[in-house]
Amino acid sequence: MIVGDLLNLDDLSIRLAWGTPDLLDRPVTGVSSTDLQDPARYLRSGELVLTGLVWWQPADDSGALRFATALRSAGVAALLAGEGTHGSIPDGLAEACRTHRIPLLAVPAGVSFRAVTDRVYLRLWGDLRAGARDTAAIPEAVRSELLDLVRTEAGPGEVLAHAVGRLGLPDCTISTAGGRPIAGGPPPAPPAGRAGRGRTGLPAGPQDGSPFDGWRLRAHPHTPAVEPALQCLAELLAPLAVRTRAAAGARRLAAGRLLDALADDGGLAQPLAACGLGEAGSLVAVTARIEPGRPGEEPPAEWAAHALAEALHPLGVPYAAGTDRTGAGTALVAAPADRTAERLRRARPALQAALTGRRSLRIGVGPAAPPVPQALRAALVQARYVLAGAAGPVGSAAELDSLDGLLRGIPPEVTAAFHARLLAPLTAHDAENGVSLLDTLAVFLDHDGSWARTAESLHIHVNTVHYRIRRIEELTGRNLARLRDRLDLRAALLCAPGAAGTARRTASG
């Protein structure tokens, strides 16, 4: 499909406001709706951008140019502007599109963006009858029935059930590439040795997004005899898949607006309502990142947001998952913190299996907070802190109940400097002597300052313990009879670079 095809959809009456013949030949890859003035980070190259012009203000002469600049930086194919808000397309917007050579099309006030989106996606996937790979694989009558279901917006479960019943197929399932069931129930467990990668089965719809994007169609069992019918069925399911993908993109845009409002200390009522969170009494803050395993494996920023949406969907509660201004995947969830953390822990193995290379998905869950800016920002800070220092791939703020848990979230450069500042004299002593004062200090603190138990654990005389502790106090300038100094030295031991284990040794050594 090219941009110019939009002008031939007679029932939509889309008009050309500005554009040249060469620009109307641009290929179209998808559709995105936005009313942000700078939506560049949410757009993909080749997309059509639909906007209701809510962002445009007559008094702001530079607003249209900023918007067009964002579209150009994203490499979009064209802009479709709705005339419902202002009655017509502002001259300044047409001039800005001319400056950046972005085709500008006018969408009449009576035409819904949903109608435009659906027509574009159906056109992108072409004539489904002609596009089938084996026109004889599905009887024409059944094909017509399935096409009618798709065009009347039946759900994937209804379409799949009808196809299985009419074609005599074995049990079939539709799932996301991340492994989440969509229709037909959960697939059987894979044979031993084949668990892991989510991209198995036949693709249904686009597969060019994150590793968690895209639908996969499977038959159980999958035999060569059912392959042709499954191929055709996957083609027929494609419009449902792209429609679902467009809706997910719209939800991420709404989440982005909510996160922007939260960062700007703006009003949250409208963006919360747009995300379905307007009635929530409290929200749990979640953040995620996908760490590269080696140079060159840095994933696109939006992957983490996709992973969160995939994991949170089965909770069955409202949530908003998007990318914040720092590029981190962030979500606000209308569920208790412990339930949210448990769901993310259960979902994480399948999401991790969909990643290639040595990339690793890590998630931090903050506490529940009332839906007001200050409280939600504080909850997000805790979620990010947990993410930075969690011992496992999914950490929760509820686990910040010990000194070592608290210290794990501090940047390693800071903890290493603290360790060296307090314990460098002991490290230098141990390097020149056969006696480890660091080990003695760790065991002494592990045994709550008990001279006898420390001596027993180290297999030395109690007088030797007294001598070593005096030497530690001389070298560090700390008094181990004082709780404050004990805490300082305990924290310094926990901050040992790459090891934090010196102070965690048990009394048995």
C-alpha positions in Angstrom: 0.0 0.0 0.0 1.1 3.6 -0.7 0.0 6.9 0.7 -1.9 7.8 -2.5 -4.2 4.7 -2.0 -5.9 6.6 0.8 -7.4 9.1 -1.6 -9.2 6.3 -3.5 -11.2 5.0 -0.5 -14.4 6.7 -1.6 -16.4 5.9 1.5 -13.9 7.7 3.8 -13.6 10.9 1.6 -10.0 11.5 2.7 -8.6 14.6 0.8 -5.1 15.7 -0.1 -4.2 18.9 1.8 -0.6 19.0 0.6 1.6 16.5 -1.1 3.5 15.9 -4.3 3.2 12.8 -6.6 6.5 11.4 -5.5 5.5 11.7 -1.8 2.2 10.0 -2.5 4.1 7.0 -3.7 5.6 6.4 -0.3 5.0 2.8 1.0 2.9 2.5 4.2 3.9 0.1 7.0 1.2 0.7 9.6 -0.9 3.3 11.5 -0.4 5.2 14.7 -2.7 7.7 16.4 -1.4 10.5 18.6 -2.2 13.9 20.1 1.2 14.5 21.6 3.1 17.5 20.2 6.3 15.4 20.1 5.4 11.8 19.5 8.7 10.8 17.7 9.7 8.2 20.2 6.4 6.3 19.8 6.4 6.2 16.0 8.0 3.9 13.4 9.4 4.6 10.0 6.8 4.3 7.3 3.7 4.7 9.5 0.7 6.9 8.8 0.1 9.2 11.7 -3.5 10.1 12.7 -4.0 13.2 14.8 -7.1 15.0 16.0 -5.1 18.2 16.4 -5.9 18.5 20.1 -2.3 19.7 20.6 -2.6 22.6 18.2 -3.1 26.1 19.6 -3.7 29.1 17.3 -1.5 31.3 19.4 1.5 29.0 19.2 2.9 29.6 15.7 5.8 27.2 16.3 3.7 24.3 17.5 2.9 22.9 14.0 6.6 23.1 13.0 7.7 21.2 16.1 5.1 18.5 15.4 6.2 18.2 11.8 9.8 18.0 12.9 9.0 15.1 15.2 7.3 13.3 12.3 10.2 13.8 10.0 12.7 12.5 12.6 10.6 9.4 12.9 10.5 8.9 9.1 6.7 8.6 8.9 5.0 8.1 5.5 2.2 10.8 5.9 0.1 12.7 8.3 -3.7 12.4 8.4 -5.3 15.3 10.3 -8.9 15.2 11.6 -11.0 18.2 10.9 -13.4 17.5 13.8 -11.7 19.6 16.5 -11.0 22.8 14.6 -13.3 22.5 11.5 -10.4 22.5 9.1 -6.6 22.0 8.8 -4.6 25.0 10.1 -2.6 26.7 7.4 0.4 26.6 9.7 0.3 22.8 9.7 0.2 22.6 6.0 3.2 24.9 5.7 5.1 22.9 8.3 4.4 19.7 6.3 5.5 21.4 3.1 8.7 22.5 4.9 9.5 18.9 6.0 8.0 17.2 2.9 5.4 15.2 4.8 2.2 14.4 2.8 -0.8 15.9 4.6 -4.2 14.4 4.2 -7.5 15.7 5.7 -9.9 13.3 7.4 -13.5 14.7 7.4 -15.2 15.3 10.8 -17.6 12.5 10.3 -15.0 9.8 9.7 -13.7 7.9 12.8 -10.0 7.1 13.1 -11.0 3.5 13.8 -12.6 3.3 10.4 -9.4 4.6 8.8 -7.2 2.3 10.8 -9.2 -0.8 9.9 -9.3 0.0 6.2 -5.6 0.6 6.1 -4.8 -2.7 7.8 -7.1 -4.6 5.5 -5.5 -2.9 2.5 -2.0 -3.7 3.9 -2.8 -7.3 4.0 -4.3 -7.2 0.6 -7.2 -9.2 -0.8 -7.4 -12.2 1.6 -8.9 -14.4 -1.0 -6.1 -13.8 -3.4 -3.5 -13.8 -0.7 -4.1 -17.3 0.6 -1.1 -19.6 -0.2 -3.3 -22.5 -1.2 -6.7 -21.6 -2.4 -7.8 -25.2 -2.4 -6.8 -25.8 1.3 -10.0 -24.3 2.7 -13.3 -24.8 0.9 -14.7 -21.5 -0.5 -17.8 -21.7 1.7 -15.8 -22.0 4.8 -13.4 -19.2 3.7 -16.4 -16.9 3.2 -17.8 -17.7 6.6 -14.4 -17.0 8.2 -14.0 -13.8 6.3 -17.4 -12.6 7.4 -16.5 -13.3 11.0 -13.2 -11.3 10.6 -15.0 -8.4 9.0 -17.7 -8.3 11.7 -14.9 -8.0 14.3 -15.4 -11.4 15.8 -12.7 -12.3 18.4 -9.9 -14.7 17.6 -11.4 -17.4 19.8 -14.7 -17.4 17.8 -12.8 -17.5 14.4 -10.5 -20.3 15.6 -13.4 -22.4 17.0 -15.4 -22.0 13.8 -12.4 -23.0 11.7 -11.6 -26.0 13.8 -15.2 -27.2 13.8 -15.8 -26.7 10.0 -12.5 -28.0 8.8 -12.1 -30.9 11.2 -8.7 -29.7 12.4 -7.1 -31.0 15.6 -7.1 -28.7 18.6 -5.5 -25.4 17.8 -4.2 -22.5 19.8 -3.2 -18.9 19.1 -0.6 -17.4 21.4 1.7 -14.5 21.4 5.4 -14.9 20.6 6.0 -14.4 24.3 3.9 -17.5 25.0 0.6 -15.9 26.3 -2.5 -17.8 25.2 -4.9 -15.8 23.1 -7.4 -18.4 21.9 -7.9 -22.1 22.2 -6.5 -22.5 25.7 -2.9 -23.0 26.7 -0.9 -25.2 24.3 0.5 -28.5 25.6 3.9 -28.5 27.3 6.6 -28.8 24.6 8.7 -32.0 24.6 11.8 -32.2 26.7 14.6 -30.2 25.2 12.3 -28.0 23.1 11.0 -25.6 25.7 12.1 -22.0 25.3 11.8 -19.9 22.2 8.4 -18.4 21.7 8.5 -18.1 17.9 7.3 -21.6 17.1 4.1 -22.4 15.0 2.9 -20.4 12.0 3.0 -16.6 12.1 -0.4 -14.8 11.9 0.0 -11.1 11.3 3.2 -9.0 11.5 6.2 -10.5 13.2 8.6 -7.5 12.9 8.3 -6.0 16.4 9.8 -7.0 19.7 10.4 -10.7 20.6 7.0 -10.6 22.4 5.0 -9.3 19.4 3.1 -11.3 16.9 0.6 -14.2 17.0 1.5 -17.8 16.5 -0.9 -20.5 15.3 -0.3 -24.1 16.4 -2.1 -27.4 15.9 -1.9 -30.2 18.4 -0.7 -32.4 16.9 0.8 -30.6 14.0 1.0 -33.0 11.0 1.9 -32.4 7.3 -1.8 -33.1 6.4 -3.0 -30.0 8.3 -0.3 -27.6 7.2 -2.1 -26.1 4.1 -5.3 -25.4 6.0 -3.3 -23.8 8.9 -1.4 -21.6 6.4 -4.7 -20.3 5.0 -6.1 -19.9 8.5 -3.1 -17.9 9.6 -3.6 -15.5 6.6 -7.3 -15.1 7.6 -6.3 -14.3 11.2 -3.8 -11.6 10.1 -6.3 -8.6 10.2 -7.3 -9.6 13.7 -3.6 -9.7 14.7 -2.8 -6.3 13.2 -6.0 -4.8 14.8 -4.9 -6.1 18.1 -1.4 -4.7 17.5 -2.8 -1.3 16.7 -4.9 -1.3 19.9 -1.8 -2.2 21.9 0.1 0.6 20.3 -2.7 3.0 21.3 -2.5 1.8 24.9 1.3 2.3 25.0 0.7 5.9 23.7 -1.8 6.5 26.4 0.6 5.1 29.0 3.3 7.4 27.6 1.1 10.4 28.1 0.4 9.3 31.7 4.1 8.9 32.4 4.9 12.3 30.9 2.2 13.9 33.0 3.6 12.2 36.1 7.1 13.5 35.3 5.8 17.0 34.7 3.8 17.1 37.9 0.7 17.7 35.7 -2.9 16.7 36.2 -3.3 13.0 36.2 -7.1 12.7 36.1 -7.4 12.6 32.3 -4.4 10.4 31.5 -5.4 8.0 34.2 -8.9 7.8 32.8 -7.5 7.2 29.3 -5.6 4.2 30.6 -8.6 2.8 32.4 -7.1 3.7 35.8 -9.5 6.5 36.7 -11.3 4.5 39.4 -8.2 2.9 41.0 -7.7 3.5 44.7 -4.0 2.7 44.5 -1.5 1.7 41.9 1.6 -0.4 42.0 4.7 1.0 40.2 6.7 -1.4 38.1 9.8 -0.9 36.0 11.8 -3.2 33.7 14.9 -3.3 31.5 16.4 -5.7 29.1 20.2 -5.9 29.8 22.5 -6.7 26.8 24.6 -9.8 27.3 27.4 -8.5 25.1 28.2 -5.4 23.0 25.8 -4.9 20.2 22.9 -6.6 22.0 21.3 -3.4 23.3 17.6 -3.9 22.5 15.2 -1.1 21.4 13.8 0.8 24.5 10.2 -0.2 23.9 11.0 -4.0 24.3 10.8 -3.7 28.1 7.4 -2.0 27.9 6.2 -4.8 25.6 7.4 -7.4 28.0 5.6 -5.7 30.9 2.3 -5.6 29.0 2.7 -9.2 28.0 3.3 -10.2 31.6 0.6 -8.1 33.2 -2.3 -8.9 30.8 -3.3 -12.1 32.5 -3.9 -10.3 35.8 -7.2 -9.1 34.4 -6.9 -5.7 36.0 -6.4 -2.2 34.5 -2.8 -1.3 33.9 -0.7 1.2 31.8 2.6 0.0 30.4 4.8 2.3 28.3 8.2 3.8 27.9 9.1 6.8 30.1 11.4 9.6 29.1 14.5 7.8 30.2 13.7 4.9 27.9 12.8 2.5 30.7 9.8 0.2 30.5 7.4 1.4 33.2 3.9 0.3 34.3 1.3 1.4 36.8 -1.0 -1.5 37.9 -4.3 -1.6 39.7 -3.5 -4.7 41.7 -1.8 -5.4 45.1 1.9 -5.3 45.1 2.4 -9.0 46.2 0.0 -10.2 43.5 1.7 -8.1 40.8 5.2 -9.4 41.9 4.0 -13.0 41.9 2.5 -12.6 38.4 5.7 -11.1 37.0 7.8 -13.9 38.5 5.6 -16.5 36.9 5.6 -14.7 33.5 9.3 -13.9 33.4 10.7 -17.4 32.3 8.6 -17.4 29.1 9.5 -13.8 28.3 13.2 -14.5 29.0 13.0 -17.5 26.7 11.8 -15.3 23.8 15.0 -13.2 24.0 18.0 -14.1 21.9 21.7 -13.9 22.7 22.6 -13.2 26.3 20.0 -10.5 26.9 18.3 -10.6 30.3 14.9 -9.3 31.4 15.0 -7.7 34.9 12.0 -6.2 36.7 11.5 -4.1 39.8 8.2 -3.9 41.7 7.5 -0.9 43.9 4.9 -0.5 46.6 1.2 0.4 46.1 0.6 4.2 46.2 -2.4 6.5 45.9 -2.9 7.9 42.3 -1.4 11.3 43.1 1.9 12.6 41.5 4.1 12.8 44.6 3.1 9.3 45.9 3.4 7.6 42.5 6.8 9.2 41.8 8.1 8.0 45.2 6.8 4.5 44.3 8.6 4.6 41.0 11.8 5.6 42.7 11.5 2.5 44.9 10.8 0.3 41.9 13.9 1.6 40.1 16.0 1.1 43.2 14.8 -2.5 43.5 15.5 -3.0 39.8 19.1 -1.8 40.2 19.9 -4.0 43.2 17.6 -7.0 43.2 19.4 -10.3 43.9 17.1 -12.1 41.3 15.6 -11.1 38.0 12.4 -9.9 39.7 12.7 -7.8 42.8 10.1 -6.2 45.0 10.2 -3.2 47.4 8.8 -5.6 50.0 12.2 -7.3 50.0 14.0 -4.1 51.2 13.9 -5.3 54.8 17.6 -5.7 55.5 20.8 -3.7 55.3 22.3 -5.9 52.6 19.1 -5.7 50.6 19.1 -1.9 50.9 22.8 -1.6 49.8 22.3 -3.7 46.7 20.5 -0.8 45.0 23.4 1.6 45.5 25.7 2.0 42.4 28.7 -0.2 42.6 31.1 2.7 42.2 29.7 4.2 45.4 29.7 1.0 47.5 33.3 0.2 46.3 34.5 3.6 47.4 32.7 3.2 50.8 34.3 -0.2 51.3 37.8 1.2 50.5 37.4 4.3 52.6 36.6 2.3 55.7 38.5 -0.9 55.2 41.5 -0.1 53.2 43.8 -0.3 56.3 42.6 -3.8 57.0 43.0 -4.8 53.3 46.6 -3.5 53.4 47.3 -5.3 56.6 46.0 -8.6 55.3 48.0 -8.3 52.1 51.2 -8.3 54.2 50.4 -10.7 57.0 49.2 -14.2 57.3 46.3 -13.2 59.6 43.1 -11.8 58.0 41.6 -9.0 60.1 38.8 -8.7 57.5 37.7 -12.3 58.2 38.0 -11.7 62.0 35.8 -8.6 61.7 33.2 -10.4 59.7 33.0 -13.4 62.0 32.9 -11.1 65.1 30.0 -9.1 63.7 28.2 -12.3 62.5 28.3 -13.5 66.2 27.0 -10.2 67.5 30.3 -9.2 69.1 30.6 -12.4 71.2 34.3 -13.0 72.0 33.8 -16.6 72.9 31.8 -17.6 69.9 34.2 -15.8 67.6 37.1 -17.6 69.1 35.3 -20.9 68.8 34.4 -20.3 65.1 38.0 -19.2 64.2 39.6 -21.9 66.3 41.7 -19.4 68.2 42.1 -18.4 71.9 39.7 -15.7 73.1 42.7 -13.5 74.0 43.7 -13.6 70.3 40.3 -12.3 69.4 40.7 -9.4 71.8 44.1 -8.6 70.3 42.8 -8.7 66.7 39.7 -6.5 67.5 42.0 -3.9 69.2 44.1 -3.9 66.1 41.0 -3.5 63.9 39.9 -0.5 66.0 43.4 1.0 65.8 43.6 0.7 62.0 40.0 1.8 61.3 39.6 4.4 64.0 36.3 2.8 65.0 35.2 1.5 68.4 33.4 -1.9 68.1 31.8 -1.4 71.4 29.6 1.2 69.8 26.6 0.1 67.7 27.0 2.9 65.3 30.6 1.9 64.4 29.6 -1.7 64.2 26.9 -0.8 61.7 29.4 1.3 59.6 31.9 -1.6 59.4 29.2 -4.1 58.7 27.9 -2.0 55.8 31.5 -1.6 54.5 31.9 -5.4 54.5 28.7 -5.8 52.6 30.0 -3.3 50.0 33.0 -5.4 49.1 33.3 -5.1 45.2 31.8 -8.1 43.5 31.6 -10.1 46.6 29.2 -8.7 49.3 29.8 -12.1 50.7 32.6 -11.5 53.2 30.1 -10.3 55.8 27.6 -13.0 55.0 29.8 -15.9 56.0 28.4 -18.1 58.6 30.0 -18.8 61.9 31.5 -22.0 60.4 33.6 -19.9 58.1 
